């Protein structure tokens, strides 16, 4: 859940409302594949509930994802096809954001674009630091470890933690009243 703090902590209330109004609540059954390595995907996802597994051909499982994780953000940023396959370990609920609609909003609203890309940059920086540590550059944890390292949460983020948590709860409430895709 703490990963969503990087995203919602940088966005403002109007941004989160836009995500909730324009995204779709999507359910995925355990065992279903959400993203396939090398196959373009039309959405960016925020995992709201459940667990997903990330695997890469030749490496196997490289990570597990929980509530608050973003999926498909790399392909959104650089337009390359996904570099991994993401499969539901449990029944999952997610926010499904159409990439075209998201790109159009980013082009229309400079403030939203600035906040969104900063949030993505912080999210990816955290993910990269965690991956580097798990690969043996500072911590004894495997790639699929759920262990939270002492310094994984950026101190600059602490000011926005409560606000981001409230935004996440509001996003889930809004989507729970929306139709399921």
HELIX and SHEET records of a PDB file:
HELIX    1   1 UNK A    3  UNK A    8  1                                   6    
HELIX    2   2 UNK A   13  UNK A   22  1                                  10    
HELIX    3   3 UNK A   73  UNK A   78  1                                   6    
HELIX    4   4 UNK A   99  UNK A  108  1                                  10    
HELIX    5   5 UNK A  110  UNK A  134  1                                  25    
HELIX    6   6 UNK A  155  UNK A  160  5                                   6    
HELIX    7   7 UNK A  161  UNK A  176  1                                  16    
SHEET    1   A 4 UNK A  24  UNK A  28  0                                        
SHEET    2   A 4 UNK A  92  UNK A  98 -1                                        
SHEET    3   A 4 UNK A  43  UNK A  49 -1                                        
SHEET    4   A 4 UNK A  70  UNK A  71 -1                                        
SHEET    1   B 4 UNK A  33  UNK A  35  0                                        
SHEET    2   B 4 UNK A  85  UNK A  88 -1                                        
SHEET    3   B 4 UNK A  52  UNK A  56 -1                                        
SHEET    4   B 4 UNK A  60  UNK A  65 -1                                        
END                                                                             
